[in-house]
Amino acid sequence: YVVSHSQLETRTLQVSVWHHDRFGHNNFLGETELTFDSWEFDTQIEEWFALQPRAESYVDSVMHYKGELTVVLKYIPAERNVSLPLDQVQ
């Protein structure tokens, strides 16, 4: 999926976080929106974003739904993560 920097500067990424458990009961944890108008694409930074309650959905004539991307993460405690030396755990 190719998007130019000039197009990204006018876009907002909506990120929603869910807890999917083994029994199919999925819980919405929160969401945040990231605007790219002042994003530093050439700099790698670590940044935290507060999750907000679900916003009301709206359809704007300028914005069109483009789909969704699902990312799955698994928490591994530091003491069980063999790739990270324990002296580097914060």
PyMOL commands that set and color helices and strands:
alter all, ss='L'
color gray80, all
select helices_A, chain A and resi 5-8+78-80+86-88
alter helices_A, ss='H'
color red, helices_A
select strands_A, chain A and resi 12-20+26-35
alter strands_A, ss='S'
color yellow, strands_A
deselect
rebuild
show_as cartoon
